[in-house]
């Protein structure tokens, strides 16, 4: 009986992290309180299958990053920041780097809410490949 339990335990796939266990949209918590530099692969329009965390239809552009599984819904604040760096046309953003920063503050009329902010890429910034 113990041999069967050992064999079953050895075949179990252990979960790696919350981020990997719950795929979906990039959230501030995925950045683990730090920042990471990413490369924009493309910006896409939402489809009917794209729903937000509360089940509402996504209506905003979506950022896809090179070698990352999670995508980021682009809010107006971050869109303006990237536009200032790389221009108004989304196609000009492809292949460009941005730094994502996870922040907690009073946003959206609520206290202690996590959000992601885009900032200019610092050449000394560390790229954390395993975050999301």
N, CA and C of each residue as an Amber inpcrd file, in Angstrom:
protein
   396
   0.8190000  -1.1840000   0.0000000   0.0000000   0.0000000   0.0000000
   0.8700000   1.2570000   0.0000000   1.9770000   1.2340000   0.7320000
   2.8480000   2.3960000   0.7840000   3.5070000   2.6430000  -0.5620000
   3.8350000   1.5700000  -1.2890000   4.4510000   1.7180000  -2.6090000
   3.5130000   2.4460000  -3.5600000   2.2370000   2.1250000  -3.5320000
   1.2540000   2.7740000  -4.4080000   1.1360000   4.2540000  -4.0560000
   1.1670000   4.5810000  -2.7830000   1.0760000   5.9840000  -2.3480000
   2.3100000   6.7550000  -2.7960000   3.4890000   6.1300000  -2.6810000
   4.7210000   6.7880000  -3.1300000   4.6800000   7.0420000  -4.6340000
   4.2250000   6.0410000  -5.3770000   4.1550000   6.1870000  -6.8270000
   3.1710000   7.2990000  -7.1930000   2.0230000   7.3160000  -6.5500000
   1.0210000   8.3540000  -6.8300000   1.5760000   9.7330000  -6.4970000
   2.2910000   9.8520000  -5.3900000   2.8670000  11.1450000  -4.9970000
   3.9250000  11.6030000  -5.9920000   4.6830000  10.6660000  -6.5370000
   5.7290000  11.0430000  -7.4890000   5.1380000  11.4860000  -8.8270000
   3.9110000  11.0750000  -9.1340000   3.2630000  11.4460000 -10.3840000
   2.4510000  12.7300000 -10.2710000   2.3280000  13.2620000  -9.0860000
   1.5580000  14.4770000  -8.8800000   2.2970000  15.6690000  -9.4790000
   1.5740000  16.4870000 -10.2300000   2.1600000  17.7270000 -10.7480000
   1.9210000  18.8080000  -9.7140000   2.9770000  19.2900000  -9.1170000
   2.8450000  20.3210000  -8.0950000   2.6200000  21.6750000  -8.7470000
   1.7660000  22.4850000  -8.1270000   1.5100000  23.8390000  -8.6230000
   2.7410000  24.6970000  -8.3560000   3.0360000  25.5910000  -9.2790000
   4.2340000  26.4120000  -9.1880000   3.9680000  27.7310000  -8.4810000
   2.9090000  28.4340000  -8.8850000   2.6230000  29.7450000  -8.2970000
   1.1710000  30.1230000  -8.5520000   0.7110000  31.1300000  -7.8460000
  -0.6390000  31.6330000  -8.0600000  -0.7650000  32.1360000  -9.4940000
   0.2280000  32.8880000  -9.9500000   0.2010000  33.4610000 -11.2990000
   0.0540000  32.3810000 -12.3590000   0.8010000  31.3100000 -12.2380000
   0.7390000  30.2490000 -13.2380000  -0.5170000  29.3870000 -13.0780000
  -1.0570000  29.3170000 -11.8850000  -2.2520000  28.5140000 -11.6390000
  -3.5310000  29.2060000 -12.1040000  -3.4980000  30.5360000 -12.1670000
  -4.6640000  31.3040000 -12.5670000  -4.2980000  32.2170000 -13.7330000
  -4.1810000  31.6460000 -14.9320000  -3.8200000  32.4700000 -16.0840000
  -4.9380000  33.4500000 -16.3950000  -4.5980000  34.4600000 -17.0870000
  -5.5830000  35.4740000 -17.4460000  -4.8740000  36.7850000 -17.6870000
  -5.4780000  37.8420000 -17.2390000  -4.9080000  39.1670000 -17.4290000
  -3.8080000  39.4400000 -16.4290000  -2.8450000  40.2150000 -16.8480000
  -1.7700000  40.6420000 -15.9660000  -2.3450000  41.5240000 -14.8670000
  -1.9490000  41.2600000 -13.6320000  -2.3950000  42.0350000 -12.4740000
  -1.1720000  42.5670000 -11.7400000  -1.3640000  43.6090000 -10.9540000
  -0.2640000  44.2170000 -10.1990000   0.4350000  43.1840000  -9.3210000
  -0.3230000  42.2860000  -8.7480000   0.2520000  41.2690000  -7.8600000
   1.2200000  40.3500000  -8.5950000   1.0460000  40.2000000  -9.9010000
   1.9570000  39.3640000 -10.6910000   3.3680000  39.9430000 -10.7140000
   3.4910000  41.2400000 -10.4790000   4.8050000  41.8910000 -10.4950000
   5.5020000  41.8030000  -9.1450000   4.8360000  41.2090000  -8.1690000
   5.3980000  40.9330000  -6.8430000   6.0140000  42.1660000  -6.1910000
   5.3430000  43.3090000  -6.3400000   5.7890000  44.5250000  -5.6690000
   6.9880000  45.1930000  -6.2940000   7.4330000  44.6860000  -7.4230000
   8.6110000  45.2600000  -8.0690000   8.2940000  45.7620000  -9.4570000
   9.2960000  45.7720000 -10.2730000   9.1210000  46.1870000 -11.6550000
   9.8590000  45.2150000 -12.5580000   9.4070000  45.1540000 -13.7960000
  10.0650000  44.3060000 -14.7770000   9.9550000  44.9500000 -16.1530000
  10.9610000  44.7430000 -16.9540000  10.9820000  45.2850000 -18.3060000
  10.4940000  44.2160000 -19.2740000   9.6020000  44.6210000 -20.1770000
   9.0290000  43.7090000 -21.1590000   9.1360000  44.3310000 -22.5400000
   9.0280000  43.4860000 -23.5530000   9.0100000  43.9450000 -24.9380000
   7.6010000  43.7480000 -25.4830000   7.0640000  44.7870000 -26.0920000
   5.7200000  44.7110000 -26.6650000   5.7870000  43.9120000 -27.9650000
   5.0110000  42.8380000 -28.0210000   4.9360000  42.0510000 -29.2500000
   3.9460000  42.7100000 -30.2140000   2.7540000  43.0350000 -29.6880000
   1.7460000  43.7470000 -30.4790000   0.6430000  44.2460000 -29.5600000
  -0.2050000  45.0900000 -30.1170000  -1.4150000  45.5530000 -29.4340000
  -2.5810000  45.0260000 -30.2440000  -3.5340000  44.4100000 -29.5750000
  -4.6690000  43.8430000 -30.3010000  -5.9850000  44.4170000 -29.7860000
  -6.9840000  44.3300000 -30.6260000  -8.3380000  44.7020000 -30.2290000
  -8.9410000  43.5310000 -29.4460000  -9.8080000  43.8070000 -28.4910000
 -10.4430000  42.7100000 -27.7540000 -11.4320000  41.9530000 -28.6390000
 -11.6220000  40.6880000 -28.3130000 -12.6080000  39.8610000 -29.0060000
 -13.7930000  39.6260000 -28.0730000 -14.8190000  38.9950000 -28.5830000
 -15.9990000  38.7170000 -27.7420000 -15.6630000  37.7590000 -26.6040000
 -14.5540000  37.0090000 -26.7300000 -14.1510000  36.0650000 -25.6940000
 -13.3570000  36.7290000 -24.5620000 -12.9640000  37.9770000 -24.7490000
 -12.1690000  38.6800000 -23.7410000 -13.0920000  39.3190000 -22.7060000
 -13.0300000  38.7770000 -21.4990000 -13.8270000  39.3260000 -20.4070000
 -12.9020000  39.7130000 -19.2660000 -13.2850000  40.7270000 -18.5380000
 -12.4980000  41.2150000 -17.4160000 -12.6310000  40.3220000 -16.2020000
 -11.9870000  40.7480000 -15.1270000 -11.9660000  39.9450000 -13.9020000
 -13.3530000  39.7680000 -13.2970000 -14.2550000  40.7030000 -13.5590000
 -15.6160000  40.5970000 -13.0080000 -16.6200000  40.1360000 -14.0510000
 -16.1270000  39.6310000 -15.1870000 -16.9990000  39.0750000 -16.2020000
 -17.5060000  40.0600000 -17.2450000 -17.1420000  41.3200000 -17.1390000
 -17.5840000  42.3190000 -18.1120000 -16.7640000  42.2100000 -19.3980000
 -17.3770000  42.5400000 -20.5120000 -16.6950000  42.5240000 -21.8100000
 -15.5660000  43.5470000 -21.8150000 -14.3800000  43.1500000 -22.2530000
 -13.2460000  44.0650000 -22.3680000 -13.4550000  44.9060000 -23.6260000
 -13.2800000  46.2160000 -23.4950000 -13.4680000  47.1260000 -24.6280000
 -12.2000000  47.8900000 -24.9790000 -11.1560000  47.7230000 -24.1890000
  -9.9190000  48.4820000 -24.3780000  -8.8840000  47.6370000 -25.1120000
  -7.8950000  48.2950000 -25.7490000  -6.8210000  47.5380000 -26.4080000
  -6.0690000  46.6610000 -25.4100000  -5.4570000  45.6140000 -25.9340000
  -4.7620000  44.6280000 -25.1060000  -3.3110000  44.5140000 -25.5740000
  -2.3820000  44.6180000 -24.6220000  -0.9550000  44.4850000 -24.9140000
  -0.5340000  43.0290000 -24.7810000   0.1620000  42.5320000 -25.7970000
   0.7680000  41.1960000 -25.7590000   2.2750000  41.3990000 -25.7150000
   2.9350000  40.7010000 -24.8020000   4.3720000  40.8510000 -24.6180000
   5.1200000  39.6370000 -25.1550000   6.3250000  39.8600000 -25.6210000
   7.1910000  38.7870000 -26.1160000   7.5340000  37.8380000 -24.9620000
   7.3950000  36.5460000 -25.1960000   7.7490000  35.4910000 -24.2290000
   7.0070000  35.5960000 -22.9030000   5.7940000  36.1070000 -22.9170000
   4.9740000  36.1890000 -21.6980000   3.6060000  35.5870000 -21.9940000
   3.0290000  34.9080000 -21.0120000   1.7330000  34.2810000 -21.2300000
   0.5790000  35.2360000 -20.9520000   0.7340000  36.1020000 -19.9670000
  -0.3580000  37.0090000 -19.6180000  -0.3280000  38.2690000 -20.4630000
  -1.5230000  38.7380000 -20.8020000  -1.6660000  39.9790000 -21.5430000
  -2.1570000  41.0610000 -20.5850000  -2.0230000  42.3160000 -20.9940000
  -2.4170000  43.4380000 -20.1430000  -3.4660000  44.2890000 -20.8460000
  -4.5720000  44.5000000 -20.1810000  -5.5880000  45.4130000 -20.6920000
  -5.0400000  46.8250000 -20.5260000  -5.0560000  47.5710000 -21.5990000
  -4.4250000  48.8890000 -21.6200000  -5.4170000  49.9650000 -21.1760000
  -5.1480000  50.5930000 -20.0290000  -6.0030000  51.7050000 -19.6070000
  -5.4930000  53.0070000 -20.2130000  -6.2590000  54.0720000 -20.0840000
  -5.9140000  55.3290000 -20.7380000  -4.6250000  55.9320000 -20.1810000
  -4.3840000  55.7980000 -18.8780000  -3.1640000  56.3510000 -18.2830000
  -1.9330000  55.7070000 -18.8820000  -1.9190000  54.3800000 -18.9430000
  -0.7680000  53.6790000 -19.5020000  -0.6610000  53.8860000 -21.0160000
  -1.7940000  53.9780000 -21.7060000  -1.7680000  54.2420000 -23.1480000
  -1.1130000  55.5910000 -23.4290000  -1.4400000  56.5840000 -22.6380000
  -0.8330000  57.9090000 -22.8190000   0.6600000  57.8830000 -22.5310000
   1.0700000  57.1100000 -21.5480000   2.4960000  57.0190000 -21.2190000
   3.2770000  56.3620000 -22.3510000   2.7370000  55.2790000 -22.9070000
   3.4360000  54.6140000 -24.0110000   3.3890000  55.5010000 -25.2600000
   2.2740000  56.1710000 -25.4870000   2.1790000  57.0800000 -26.6360000
   3.2450000  58.1700000 -26.5610000   3.4830000  58.6840000 -25.3710000
   4.5050000  59.7220000 -25.1940000   5.8930000  59.1880000 -25.5560000
   6.1360000  57.9160000 -25.2820000   7.4400000  57.3130000 -25.5710000
   7.5910000  56.9270000 -27.0360000   6.5260000  56.3370000 -27.6320000
   6.6890000  55.6870000 -28.9330000   5.7200000  56.1560000 -30.0140000
   4.8560000  57.0860000 -29.7150000   3.9490000  57.6040000 -30.7350000
   2.5340000  57.0680000 -30.6150000   1.6620000  57.6280000 -31.4300000
   0.2290000  57.3580000 -31.3470000  -0.1870000  56.0450000 -32.0000000
   0.5460000  55.5790000 -32.9880000   0.1760000  54.3670000 -33.7310000
   0.6710000  53.1160000 -32.9960000  -0.2530000  52.2090000 -32.7370000
   0.1080000  50.9830000 -32.0240000   1.1960000  50.1930000 -32.7540000
   1.1950000  50.2130000 -34.0550000   2.1900000  49.4390000 -34.8100000
   3.6150000  49.9150000 -34.5090000   3.7730000  51.1620000 -34.1120000
   5.0990000  51.6870000 -33.7710000   5.5870000  51.1960000 -32.4120000
   4.6920000  50.6220000 -31.6200000   5.0570000  50.1180000 -30.3020000
   5.6870000  48.7310000 -30.3850000   5.4330000  48.0090000 -31.4680000
   5.9010000  46.6280000 -31.5890000   7.4230000  46.5660000 -31.5180000
   7.9200000  45.6810000 -30.6490000   9.3590000  45.5180000 -30.4610000
   9.9710000  46.5090000 -29.4870000   9.1820000  47.4160000 -28.9550000
   9.6960000  48.4240000 -28.0230000   9.5740000  47.9170000 -26.5880000
  10.4830000  48.3860000 -25.7480000  10.4810000  47.9700000 -24.3390000
   9.8120000  49.0190000 -23.4590000   9.1130000  48.5060000 -22.4590000
   8.5420000  49.3390000 -21.4000000   8.8080000  48.6490000 -20.0760000
   8.7680000  49.4020000 -19.0130000   8.9040000  48.8390000 -17.6790000
   7.5590000  48.9040000 -16.9860000   7.1440000  47.7770000 -16.4320000
   5.8850000  47.6920000 -15.7030000   6.1780000  47.7250000 -14.2120000
   5.4070000  48.5480000 -13.5010000   5.5900000  48.7130000 -12.0680000
   4.2650000  48.3920000 -11.3770000   4.3100000  47.5150000 -10.4050000
   3.1280000  47.2230000  -9.6070000   3.0250000  48.2170000  -8.4660000
   1.8770000  48.8670000  -8.3520000   1.6650000  49.8460000  -7.2890000
   0.4020000  49.5010000  -6.5230000   0.3700000  49.9130000  -5.2710000
  -0.8310000  49.8000000  -4.4610000  -1.1530000  51.1980000  -3.9690000
  -2.3980000  51.5970000  -4.1370000  -2.7870000  52.9400000  -3.7040000
  -4.2920000  53.0900000  -3.7340000  -4.7210000  54.3190000  -3.6310000
  -6.1450000  54.6260000  -3.6720000  -6.5130000  54.9680000  -5.1130000
  -7.0830000  53.9980000  -5.8160000  -7.4390000  54.1390000  -7.2210000
  -8.8900000  53.7350000  -7.4100000  -9.5000000  54.2800000  -8.4220000
 -10.8480000  53.8760000  -8.8200000 -11.8660000  54.0410000  -7.6880000
 -11.6230000  55.0380000  -6.8250000 -12.5330000  55.2920000  -5.7180000
 -12.4370000  54.2810000  -4.5850000 -11.3780000  53.4490000  -4.5990000
 -11.1910000  52.4480000  -3.5400000  -9.8030000  52.5950000  -2.9410000
  -9.6380000  52.1090000  -1.7350000  -8.3510000  52.1890000  -1.0480000
  -7.5820000  50.8780000  -1.1970000  -6.2480000  51.0010000  -1.2140000
  -5.3440000  49.8470000  -1.2770000  -5.6470000  48.9180000  -2.4480000
  -5.7260000  49.4970000  -3.6200000  -5.9980000  48.7430000  -4.8380000
  -4.6870000  48.5900000  -5.6020000  -4.4510000  47.4010000  -6.1270000
  -3.2690000  47.1820000  -6.9400000  -3.4920000  47.6790000  -8.3580000
  -2.4790000  48.2790000  -8.9300000  -2.5560000  48.6850000 -10.3310000
  -1.1740000  48.5670000 -10.9560000  -1.1430000  48.5690000 -12.2700000
   0.1180000  48.5020000 -13.0110000   0.3230000  49.8460000 -13.6840000
   1.5210000  50.3630000 -13.5650000   1.8870000  51.6030000 -14.2430000
   3.0520000  51.3180000 -15.1840000   3.0310000  52.0090000 -16.3080000
   4.1000000  51.9160000 -17.2980000   5.0410000  53.0800000 -17.0720000
   6.3330000  52.7950000 -17.1570000   7.3060000  53.8800000 -17.1230000
   8.3750000  53.6120000 -18.1660000   9.1390000  54.6510000 -18.4560000
  10.2300000  54.5100000 -19.4120000  11.1970000  53.4470000 -18.9160000
  11.7430000  52.6980000 -19.8260000  12.6480000  51.6180000 -19.4560000
  13.9850000  52.1760000 -18.9830000  14.3710000  51.7020000 -17.8150000
  15.6690000  52.0390000 -17.2450000  16.6460000  50.9680000 -17.7170000
  17.7540000  51.3580000 -18.3400000  18.7000000  50.3430000 -18.8300000
  19.2400000  49.4330000 -17.7360000  19.1780000  49.8790000 -16.4840000
  19.6670000  49.0650000 -15.3690000  18.5760000  48.2000000 -14.7510000
  17.3520000  48.3110000 -15.2550000  16.2260000  47.5560000 -14.7090000
  16.4120000  46.0680000 -14.9760000  16.0620000  45.2710000 -13.9890000
  16.1610000  43.8240000 -14.1230000  14.9050000  43.2860000 -14.8000000
  15.0630000  42.3830000 -15.7320000  13.9420000  41.7090000 -16.3620000
  13.7150000  40.4060000 -15.6200000  12.5390000  40.2750000 -15.0290000
  12.2090000  39.0780000 -14.2930000  11.3890000  38.1760000 -15.2140000
  12.0260000  37.1670000 -15.7560000  11.4120000  36.3430000 -16.7830000
  10.3390000  35.4090000 -16.2580000  10.3610000  35.0600000 -15.0060000
   9.4530000  34.0380000 -14.5150000   8.2290000  34.5970000 -13.7880000
   7.9760000  35.8830000 -13.8800000   6.8600000  36.4460000 -13.1300000
   5.5020000  36.1300000 -13.7320000   5.3540000  36.2560000 -15.0360000
   4.0370000  36.0240000 -15.6440000   4.1870000  35.5400000 -17.0740000
